[in-house]
């Protein structure tokens, strides 16, 4: 059976945007499968985009529906 585009979007492991407050981190994340996002230390983790662009890895995972 065909998977609708809507159900595919719902299946992606997206989360509310989050970012690191470290100066070297210049992107935000929104995909729970992103290894870069998952490596942010808890004390440096903040909610929201922080005015930063989306991480390329998150963008790729999102477009692949992963």
N, C-alpha and C positions, 0 to 999 in steps of 0.2 A: 504494500500500500504506500501511497505517496505521503511524504511528510510535508505539511504546509510550511510556507515561509514563516508564518506567525508562530507555529509550534517550535520551529527551529530556533527562532529568536528567544523563545521562552526557555529553551533547553540549555542555552549558553550559560556558563558559570560566571555571570556578571555579578558585580556587587556595587555598592555605592562607591563613588570615587574616593581614593585615598592617596596620600603622598608622604614623602619623607621630608623632614625639616632640615636635613643635612644639605649644605651648600652644593655638594657635588651631584645631588639628585635633582635633575632639571625636568622631570616628567611626573605625571600622575598615572595611577593604575585604576582599572575597573574590572579586571578579570582574575578570578581566584586561581587560575592555572598558570599565571605569570610567575616564573621563578624569581625574576628581579623584584617584583612586588612582594612576593612571599618572604624575601630575605631582609626586608626592612625590620630593623630592631624595634621592638615594641615602644621603647622610650622616644623614638624618632618618628613614630607613626602619627599622622594627623588625618582627620576626615576632610573630604573635599578635594578639589583640584589644585588648590594653592596657586591658581593662575598659571599653571604649567600645562604644556601640551600632553596629549595621551602618549604613553609609552608605545613604541613601535611593536614590541612583542604582544602587548595587550591588543593593539589594533589588528595584528595578524591573527591572533587566536580568535578574536571576535568575528573577523571576516570568514574564518574557517568554521565557525560555529562550535568552537571548543572552549 
